[in-house]
């Protein structure tokens, strides 16, 4: 079993208890998470040889983040230490018609100020089967974009499959900068993952007949998006998660995948949300698990969608579920009955 490598930023998440607003809170719960770290935790839970690569400050908070990864079986052997701080984000959970809110405090974090020489990518990618990153990572700065390109090229040299979750964040960079940087990185990728907005914001590829704000999604429009992504960047496959936002508390959740020849559509789940942060990451991890475990395209998509459905019921950034739990839902057990 080849190792699966992810690269990005792990952050300290501070959140009011329950559904309190920031202005009400007199205490905050602590969680560690980040796009690629969440993927690594999921894959480790599934029994994969998962590695997370980043740069963490060499102090107690950096060590706490490292310990959290180790707690779930993620290999941290290639994490470099240095810098002054761990990035922070504050998360206020929405409910009903009130949306969730995120405030970042991540400037000058250890990974944002990392240097290319901090990482020996040829060594890191030795025997790698898969490499995964998100669009959040190169958005941290030109230096981190360069490091990400180094990682992608080393992964391709090692014969690994490369996947990217577009994951556009308007608070980190402009659509113009994202399109330029991601356009170069994605040329070296095999699998792309996006949501109903990513392809439009970053690459100008819009799904017809879709209004994200109203929750109206058009499957045929997203088929065109996936097809355009495949043809423009010579990808092996493109997956798109489809979130129909009925409110902050209730969504319909499904996904589709195109492999250049065939379109696949998953089951649709009606989700009552406990915590939606990390929903896309759990989908990406599920897709990687399916594709590295010999599942066919339809089953890999169903596994990813079911895994992500379950994540919406779990507090925190990461998806703490087992393969069997995902397969039970994937195979139709959606009752939520007590298991005795």
C-alpha positions as a Markdown table, in Angstrom:
| # | Residue | x | y | z |
|---|---|---|---|---|
| 1 | Unk | 0.0 | 0.0 | 0.0 |
| 2 | Unk | 1.6 | 3.3 | -1.1 |
| 3 | Unk | 1.5 | 6.3 | 1.1 |
| 4 | Unk | -0.9 | 9.1 | 0.5 |
| 5 | Unk | 0.6 | 12.6 | 1.1 |
| 6 | Unk | -1.3 | 15.8 | 1.8 |
| 7 | Unk | 0.2 | 19.3 | 2.1 |
| 8 | Unk | -1.3 | 22.4 | 3.6 |
| 9 | Unk | -2.0 | 24.4 | 6.8 |
| 10 | Unk | -3.4 | 23.1 | 10.0 |
| 11 | Unk | -5.0 | 25.8 | 12.1 |
| 12 | Unk | -6.4 | 26.4 | 15.6 |
| 13 | Unk | -10.2 | 26.7 | 15.4 |
| 14 | Unk | -11.8 | 28.7 | 18.2 |
| 15 | Unk | -15.6 | 28.5 | 18.3 |
| 16 | Unk | -18.4 | 29.6 | 20.7 |
| 17 | Unk | -20.1 | 26.8 | 22.5 |
| 18 | Unk | -23.1 | 25.5 | 20.6 |
| 19 | Unk | -24.8 | 28.1 | 18.5 |
| 20 | Unk | -23.8 | 31.2 | 20.4 |
| 21 | Unk | -22.7 | 34.2 | 18.4 |
| 22 | Unk | -19.3 | 35.7 | 18.8 |
| 23 | Unk | -20.6 | 38.7 | 20.7 |
| 24 | Unk | -22.3 | 36.4 | 23.2 |
| 25 | Unk | -19.4 | 34.0 | 23.8 |
| 26 | Unk | -17.4 | 34.0 | 27.0 |
| 27 | Unk | -15.5 | 30.8 | 26.2 |
| 28 | Unk | -14.4 | 29.1 | 23.0 |
| 29 | Unk | -14.0 | 25.4 | 22.2 |
| 30 | Unk | -10.7 | 24.3 | 20.6 |
| 31 | Unk | -10.3 | 22.2 | 17.5 |
| 32 | Unk | -7.4 | 21.7 | 15.2 |
| 33 | Unk | -8.1 | 21.4 | 11.5 |
| 34 | Unk | -7.5 | 22.4 | 7.9 |
| 35 | Unk | -8.3 | 21.2 | 4.4 |
| 36 | Unk | -5.5 | 18.8 | 3.8 |
| 37 | Unk | -5.1 | 17.8 | 7.4 |
| 38 | Unk | -8.8 | 16.8 | 7.5 |
| 39 | Unk | -8.3 | 14.6 | 4.4 |
| 40 | Unk | -5.3 | 12.9 | 6.1 |
| 41 | Unk | -7.2 | 12.2 | 9.3 |
| 42 | Unk | -10.1 | 10.6 | 7.3 |
| 43 | Unk | -7.7 | 8.5 | 5.3 |
| 44 | Unk | -5.9 | 7.3 | 8.4 |
| 45 | Unk | -9.3 | 6.4 | 10.0 |
| 46 | Unk | -9.9 | 4.3 | 6.8 |
| 47 | Unk | -6.6 | 2.4 | 7.4 |
| 48 | Unk | -4.6 | 4.2 | 4.7 |
| 49 | Unk | -0.9 | 5.2 | 5.2 |
| 50 | Unk | -1.7 | 8.9 | 5.4 |
| 51 | Unk | 0.9 | 11.7 | 5.7 |
| 52 | Unk | 0.4 | 15.3 | 6.4 |
| 53 | Unk | 3.1 | 17.8 | 5.5 |
| 54 | Unk | 3.3 | 21.4 | 6.8 |
| 55 | Unk | 5.4 | 23.7 | 8.9 |
| 56 | Unk | 4.5 | 24.2 | 12.6 |
| 57 | Unk | 6.0 | 26.5 | 15.2 |
| 58 | Unk | 8.3 | 24.9 | 17.7 |
| 59 | Unk | 6.2 | 25.7 | 20.7 |
| 60 | Unk | 3.4 | 24.1 | 22.8 |
| 61 | Unk | 0.6 | 25.2 | 20.5 |
| 62 | Unk | 2.4 | 23.8 | 17.4 |
| 63 | Unk | 3.0 | 20.6 | 19.4 |
| 64 | Unk | -0.6 | 20.4 | 20.3 |
| 65 | Unk | -1.6 | 20.5 | 16.6 |
| 66 | Unk | 1.0 | 17.8 | 15.9 |
| 67 | Unk | -0.3 | 15.6 | 18.7 |
| 68 | Unk | -3.8 | 15.9 | 17.3 |
| 69 | Unk | -2.7 | 14.5 | 14.0 |
| 70 | Unk | -0.8 | 11.7 | 15.7 |
| 71 | Unk | -3.8 | 10.9 | 17.8 |
| 72 | Unk | -5.7 | 9.7 | 14.7 |
| 73 | Unk | -2.8 | 7.8 | 13.1 |
| 74 | Unk | -1.6 | 10.4 | 10.6 |
| 75 | Unk | 2.1 | 10.2 | 9.9 |
| 76 | Unk | 3.8 | 13.5 | 10.8 |
| 77 | Unk | 7.4 | 12.5 | 10.0 |
| 78 | Unk | 7.8 | 15.1 | 7.3 |
| 79 | Unk | 6.4 | 18.1 | 9.2 |
| 80 | Unk | 9.1 | 20.7 | 9.6 |
| 81 | Unk | 9.3 | 23.0 | 12.7 |
| 82 | Unk | 9.9 | 26.7 | 12.8 |
| 83 | Unk | 8.2 | 30.1 | 12.6 |
| 84 | Unk | 6.4 | 32.0 | 15.2 |
| 85 | Unk | 2.7 | 31.2 | 15.2 |
| 86 | Unk | -0.1 | 28.8 | 14.3 |
| 87 | Unk | -2.8 | 30.2 | 12.2 |
| 88 | Unk | -6.2 | 30.7 | 13.9 |
| 89 | Unk | -9.7 | 30.9 | 12.7 |
| 90 | Unk | -12.9 | 31.7 | 14.6 |
| 91 | Unk | -16.0 | 29.9 | 13.6 |
| 92 | Unk | -19.6 | 30.9 | 14.5 |
| 93 | Unk | -22.0 | 28.1 | 13.6 |
| 94 | Unk | -25.1 | 29.2 | 11.8 |
| 95 | Unk | -28.6 | 27.9 | 12.3 |
| 96 | Unk | -31.9 | 28.0 | 10.4 |
| 97 | Unk | -31.7 | 31.1 | 8.2 |
| 98 | Unk | -28.6 | 32.6 | 9.9 |
| 99 | Unk | -25.4 | 31.6 | 8.1 |
| 100 | Unk | -22.2 | 30.5 | 9.7 |
| 101 | Unk | -19.4 | 33.0 | 9.9 |
| 102 | Unk | -15.6 | 32.6 | 9.8 |
| 103 | Unk | -13.0 | 35.2 | 10.8 |
| 104 | Unk | -9.4 | 34.4 | 10.0 |
| 105 | Unk | -6.3 | 35.3 | 12.0 |
| 106 | Unk | -3.7 | 33.5 | 10.0 |
| 107 | Unk | -1.2 | 36.1 | 8.7 |
| 108 | Unk | 2.4 | 35.3 | 9.3 |
| 109 | Unk | 1.7 | 31.7 | 10.3 |
| 110 | Unk | 4.6 | 29.3 | 10.2 |
| 111 | Unk | 3.5 | 27.7 | 6.9 |
| 112 | Unk | 2.7 | 31.1 | 5.3 |
| 113 | Unk | 6.3 | 32.1 | 5.9 |
| 114 | Unk | 7.8 | 28.8 | 4.9 |
| 115 | Unk | 10.7 | 28.5 | 2.4 |
| 116 | Unk | 11.2 | 26.1 | -0.4 |
| 117 | Unk | 14.2 | 24.6 | 1.3 |
| 118 | Unk | 12.1 | 23.6 | 4.3 |
| 119 | Unk | 10.8 | 20.5 | 2.3 |
| 120 | Unk | 12.7 | 17.7 | 0.6 |
| 121 | Unk | 9.9 | 16.7 | -1.8 |
| 122 | Unk | 11.8 | 13.9 | -3.6 |
| 123 | Unk | 12.3 | 12.3 | -0.2 |
| 124 | Unk | 8.7 | 13.0 | 0.9 |
| 125 | Unk | 7.2 | 11.6 | -2.3 |
| 126 | Unk | 9.3 | 8.4 | -2.4 |
| 127 | Unk | 6.8 | 5.5 | -2.7 |
| 128 | Unk | 3.8 | 7.9 | -2.7 |
| 129 | Unk | 0.7 | 6.5 | -4.4 |
| 130 | Unk | -1.3 | 9.8 | -4.2 |
| 131 | Unk | -0.7 | 13.5 | -3.4 |
| 132 | Unk | -3.5 | 15.9 | -2.5 |
| 133 | Unk | -3.7 | 19.6 | -1.9 |
| 134 | Unk | -6.3 | 22.3 | -2.0 |
| 135 | Unk | -6.5 | 25.8 | -3.5 |
| 136 | Unk | -6.2 | 27.2 | 0.0 |
| 137 | Unk | -2.6 | 26.3 | 0.3 |
| 138 | Unk | -1.1 | 28.3 | -2.7 |
| 139 | Unk | -3.4 | 31.2 | -1.7 |
| 140 | Unk | -1.3 | 31.7 | 1.5 |
| 141 | Unk | 1.4 | 33.5 | -0.5 |
| 142 | Unk | 3.6 | 33.4 | -3.6 |
| 143 | Unk | 6.2 | 31.4 | -1.6 |
| 144 | Unk | 3.7 | 28.8 | -0.6 |
| 145 | Unk | 2.4 | 28.6 | -4.2 |
| 146 | Unk | 6.0 | 27.9 | -5.3 |
| 147 | Unk | 6.3 | 25.2 | -2.6 |
| 148 | Unk | 3.1 | 23.6 | -3.8 |
| 149 | Unk | 4.4 | 23.5 | -7.4 |
| 150 | Unk | 7.5 | 21.8 | -6.1 |
| 151 | Unk | 5.4 | 19.2 | -4.4 |
| 152 | Unk | 3.2 | 18.6 | -7.4 |
| 153 | Unk | 6.2 | 18.1 | -9.7 |
| 154 | Unk | 7.9 | 15.8 | -7.3 |
| 155 | Unk | 4.7 | 13.8 | -7.0 |
| 156 | Unk | 4.4 | 13.4 | -10.7 |
| 157 | Unk | 8.1 | 12.4 | -11.0 |
| 158 | Unk | 7.4 | 9.7 | -8.4 |
| 159 | Unk | 4.5 | 8.4 | -10.4 |
| 160 | Unk | 1.8 | 9.4 | -7.9 |
| 161 | Unk | -1.7 | 10.5 | -8.8 |
| 162 | Unk | -2.3 | 14.2 | -8.0 |
| 163 | Unk | -5.6 | 15.5 | -6.8 |
| 164 | Unk | -6.7 | 19.1 | -6.0 |
| 165 | Unk | -9.8 | 20.5 | -4.3 |
| 166 | Unk | -10.2 | 24.0 | -5.9 |
| 167 | Unk | -11.5 | 25.3 | -2.6 |
| 168 | Unk | -11.6 | 29.0 | -3.5 |
| 169 | Unk | -11.5 | 31.4 | -0.5 |
| 170 | Unk | -12.2 | 35.0 | -1.4 |
| 171 | Unk | -10.7 | 36.2 | 1.9 |
| 172 | Unk | -7.3 | 34.9 | 0.8 |
| 173 | Unk | -7.0 | 36.0 | -2.8 |
| 174 | Unk | -8.8 | 37.5 | -5.8 |
| 175 | Unk | -10.4 | 35.4 | -8.5 |
| 176 | Unk | -7.8 | 36.8 | -11.0 |
| 177 | Unk | -4.9 | 35.6 | -8.9 |
| 178 | Unk | -6.5 | 32.3 | -8.1 |
| 179 | Unk | -7.2 | 31.6 | -11.8 |
| 180 | Unk | -3.6 | 32.4 | -12.7 |
| 181 | Unk | -1.9 | 30.3 | -10.0 |
| 182 | Unk | -4.4 | 27.4 | -10.0 |
| 183 | Unk | -4.3 | 27.3 | -13.8 |
| 184 | Unk | -0.6 | 26.4 | -13.7 |
| 185 | Unk | -0.9 | 23.9 | -10.9 |
| 186 | Unk | -3.9 | 22.1 | -12.3 |
| 187 | Unk | -2.0 | 21.3 | -15.5 |
| 188 | Unk | -0.1 | 18.7 | -13.5 |
| 189 | Unk | -3.1 | 17.2 | -11.7 |
| 190 | Unk | -5.1 | 14.1 | -12.5 |
| 191 | Unk | -8.2 | 14.6 | -10.4 |
| 192 | Unk | -10.0 | 17.8 | -9.6 |
| 193 | Unk | -12.7 | 18.3 | -7.0 |
| 194 | Unk | -14.9 | 21.4 | -6.7 |
| 195 | Unk | -18.2 | 22.7 | -5.5 |
| 196 | Unk | -21.0 | 24.6 | -7.2 |
| 197 | Unk | -19.0 | 27.9 | -7.1 |
| 198 | Unk | -15.3 | 27.0 | -7.4 |
| 199 | Unk | -15.1 | 26.4 | -11.1 |
| 200 | Unk | -16.9 | 29.7 | -11.8 |
| 201 | Unk | -14.9 | 31.8 | -9.4 |
| 202 | Unk | -11.5 | 30.5 | -10.3 |
| 203 | Unk | -11.8 | 29.5 | -14.0 |
| 204 | Unk | -14.9 | 31.3 | -15.2 |
| 205 | Unk | -16.7 | 28.1 | -15.9 |
| 206 | Unk | -20.4 | 28.6 | -14.9 |
| 207 | Unk | -23.1 | 26.0 | -14.6 |
| 208 | Unk | -26.2 | 27.0 | -16.6 |
| 209 | Unk | -29.5 | 27.3 | -14.8 |
| 210 | Unk | -28.0 | 27.5 | -11.3 |
| 211 | Unk | -28.6 | 29.9 | -8.5 |
| 212 | Unk | -26.5 | 29.0 | -5.5 |
| 213 | Unk | -28.1 | 31.6 | -3.2 |
| 214 | Unk | -31.6 | 30.1 | -3.8 |
| 215 | Unk | -30.4 | 26.5 | -3.6 |
| 216 | Unk | -31.3 | 25.9 | -7.2 |
| 217 | Unk | -28.8 | 23.5 | -8.9 |
| 218 | Unk | -29.0 | 22.2 | -12.5 |
| 219 | Unk | -27.3 | 18.7 | -13.1 |
| 220 | Unk | -26.9 | 19.2 | -16.8 |
| 221 | Unk | -25.1 | 22.5 | -16.2 |
| 222 | Unk | -22.6 | 20.8 | -13.9 |
| 223 | Unk | -22.0 | 18.1 | -16.5 |
| 224 | Unk | -20.9 | 20.8 | -18.8 |
| 225 | Unk | -18.6 | 22.2 | -16.0 |
| 226 | Unk | -17.0 | 18.9 | -15.4 |
| 227 | Unk | -16.5 | 18.3 | -19.1 |
| 228 | Unk | -14.9 | 21.7 | -19.6 |
| 229 | Unk | -12.5 | 21.1 | -16.7 |
| 230 | Unk | -11.5 | 17.7 | -18.2 |
| 231 | Unk | -10.9 | 19.1 | -21.6 |
| 232 | Unk | -9.2 | 22.4 | -20.6 |
| 233 | Unk | -6.7 | 20.8 | -18.2 |
| 234 | Unk | -6.4 | 17.2 | -19.6 |
| 235 | Unk | -7.6 | 15.7 | -16.4 |
| 236 | Unk | -8.5 | 12.0 | -15.7 |
| 237 | Unk | -11.7 | 12.9 | -13.9 |
| 238 | Unk | -13.6 | 15.8 | -12.3 |
| 239 | Unk | -15.9 | 15.5 | -9.3 |
| 240 | Unk | -18.4 | 18.2 | -8.2 |
| 241 | Unk | -20.2 | 18.3 | -4.9 |
| 242 | Unk | -23.8 | 19.6 | -5.1 |
| 243 | Unk | -25.1 | 21.4 | -2.0 |
| 244 | Unk | -28.7 | 22.5 | -2.1 |
| 245 | Unk | -28.8 | 25.0 | 0.8 |
| 246 | Unk | -32.3 | 25.0 | 2.1 |
| 247 | Unk | -31.1 | 26.8 | 5.2 |
| 248 | Unk | -28.0 | 26.8 | 7.4 |
| 249 | Unk | -29.4 | 23.8 | 9.2 |
| 250 | Unk | -30.7 | 21.7 | 6.4 |
| 251 | Unk | -29.1 | 20.9 | 3.0 |
| 252 | Unk | -29.6 | 18.4 | 0.3 |
| 253 | Unk | -26.2 | 16.8 | -0.5 |
| 254 | Unk | -25.1 | 14.8 | -3.6 |
| 255 | Unk | -22.2 | 14.8 | -6.1 |
| 256 | Unk | -21.3 | 13.9 | -9.6 |
| 257 | Unk | -18.2 | 12.7 | -11.4 |
| 258 | Unk | -17.0 | 12.7 | -15.0 |
| 259 | Unk | -14.1 | 10.5 | -16.2 |
| 260 | Unk | -13.9 | 11.8 | -19.7 |
| 261 | Unk | -16.3 | 9.2 | -21.0 |
| 262 | Unk | -19.0 | 8.6 | -18.5 |
| 263 | Unk | -21.0 | 10.8 | -16.0 |
| 264 | Unk | -21.8 | 9.3 | -12.6 |
| 265 | Unk | -24.4 | 10.8 | -10.2 |
| 266 | Unk | -24.6 | 9.8 | -6.5 |
| 267 | Unk | -27.6 | 9.3 | -4.2 |
| 268 | Unk | -29.0 | 12.5 | -2.7 |
| 269 | Unk | -29.0 | 12.8 | 1.1 |
| 270 | Unk | -31.1 | 15.2 | 3.1 |
| 271 | Unk | -28.8 | 16.4 | 5.8 |
| 272 | Unk | -29.6 | 18.1 | 9.1 |
| 273 | Unk | -26.3 | 19.8 | 9.9 |
| 274 | Unk | -24.4 | 19.6 | 13.2 |
| 275 | Unk | -21.2 | 21.0 | 11.7 |
| 276 | Unk | -20.6 | 21.6 | 8.0 |
| 277 | Unk | -16.9 | 22.6 | 8.3 |
| 278 | Unk | -14.8 | 20.0 | 6.6 |
| 279 | Unk | -17.7 | 18.6 | 4.5 |
| 280 | Unk | -15.8 | 19.0 | 1.2 |
| 281 | Unk | -12.6 | 17.6 | 2.7 |
| 282 | Unk | -14.5 | 14.5 | 3.9 |
| 283 | Unk | -15.8 | 14.1 | 0.3 |
| 284 | Unk | -12.2 | 14.4 | -1.1 |
| 285 | Unk | -10.9 | 11.8 | 1.3 |
| 286 | Unk | -13.7 | 9.4 | 0.5 |
| 287 | Unk | -13.0 | 9.7 | -3.2 |
| 288 | Unk | -9.3 | 9.1 | -2.7 |
| 289 | Unk | -10.1 | 6.1 | -0.5 |
| 290 | Unk | -12.4 | 4.7 | -3.1 |
| 291 | Unk | -10.0 | 5.2 | -6.0 |
| 292 | Unk | -7.0 | 3.7 | -4.1 |
| 293 | Unk | -9.0 | 0.7 | -2.9 |
| 294 | Unk | -10.1 | -0.7 | -6.2 |
| 295 | Unk | -13.7 | 0.6 | -6.2 |
| 296 | Unk | -15.3 | 1.5 | -9.5 |
| 297 | Unk | -16.1 | 5.1 | -10.3 |
| 298 | Unk | -19.8 | 4.9 | -9.2 |
| 299 | Unk | -18.9 | 3.1 | -6.0 |
| 300 | Unk | -16.0 | 5.5 | -5.3 |
| 301 | Unk | -18.4 | 8.5 | -5.8 |
| 302 | Unk | -21.1 | 6.9 | -3.6 |
| 303 | Unk | -18.5 | 6.2 | -0.8 |
| 304 | Unk | -17.3 | 9.8 | -1.0 |
| 305 | Unk | -20.8 | 11.3 | -0.9 |
| 306 | Unk | -21.9 | 9.0 | 2.0 |
| 307 | Unk | -18.7 | 9.8 | 4.0 |
| 308 | Unk | -19.4 | 13.5 | 3.6 |
| 309 | Unk | -23.0 | 13.1 | 4.5 |
| 310 | Unk | -21.9 | 11.6 | 7.8 |
| 311 | Unk | -19.3 | 14.3 | 8.4 |
| 312 | Unk | -22.1 | 16.9 | 8.6 |
| 313 | Unk | -23.3 | 15.1 | 11.8 |
| 314 | Unk | -19.9 | 15.4 | 13.5 |
| 315 | Unk | -18.5 | 18.3 | 15.5 |
| 316 | Unk | -15.1 | 19.7 | 14.5 |
| 317 | Unk | -13.2 | 19.8 | 11.2 |
| 318 | Unk | -12.4 | 16.1 | 10.7 |
| 319 | Unk | -14.6 | 13.2 | 9.8 |
| 320 | Unk | -14.3 | 10.5 | 12.5 |
| 321 | Unk | -16.0 | 7.6 | 10.8 |
| 322 | Unk | -15.0 | 4.1 | 9.8 |
| 323 | Unk | -15.2 | 2.4 | 6.4 |
| 324 | Unk | -18.0 | 0.1 | 7.7 |
| 325 | Unk | -20.0 | 3.1 | 8.9 |
| 326 | Unk | -19.7 | 4.8 | 5.5 |
| 327 | Unk | -20.6 | 1.5 | 3.6 |
| 328 | Unk | -23.6 | 1.0 | 5.8 |
| 329 | Unk | -25.0 | 4.4 | 4.8 |
| 330 | Unk | -23.8 | 3.9 | 1.2 |
| 331 | Unk | -25.8 | 0.6 | 1.1 |
| 332 | Unk | -29.0 | 2.2 | 2.3 |
| 333 | Unk | -29.0 | 2.2 | 6.1 |
| 334 | Unk | -29.9 | 5.8 | 6.7 |
| 335 | Unk | -32.3 | 5.2 | 9.6 |
| 336 | Unk | -30.0 | 6.6 | 12.3 |
| 337 | Unk | -31.3 | 3.9 | 14.7 |
| 338 | Unk | -29.4 | 3.2 | 17.9 |
| 339 | Unk | -26.8 | 0.4 | 17.4 |
| 340 | Unk | -26.8 | -2.0 | 20.3 |
